[in-house]
Amino acid sequence: AVVLLGIGLYYHFRVLSPTAIGDAVGSFYHDPHPQVTFTATKTDNSSEPMYLIKLHGNFQTDRFHTKTITFSILANGTYLWALTAMHGTRVIYNFPSIPTYRGDFVFTPLLHAINRGN
């Protein structure tokens, strides 16, 4: 559903489970079933439900290979930020923000989870 608010658009999606989000992000990095730990909270500025998620698995891209990824994400899956790949305590990759529903970054497994409403 799309609701008009002033001159902007507000996208309303269902809340996703942290496991569905973790599986989707893990799939993007070639591990579809990582171990997911999370904290449910709300954003500071708009009190939207969100998760702080930590994934343990075997993740890889052309830029890194790691066993731990952390990130923050709105509970509806529409915006992910502070995605960090760790090797022990050392940061090996950091991506500041990813609008998961826009065409400029297609996070396909997460989009499928949003559409399924998991």
Secondary structure, 3 states (H helix, E strand, C coil): CEEEECCEEEECCCCCCHHHHHHHHHHHCCCCCCEEEEEEEECCCCCCEEEEEEEEEEEECCCCEEEEEEEEEECCCCEEEEEEEEECCEEEEEEEEEECCCCCCCCHHHHHHHHHCC
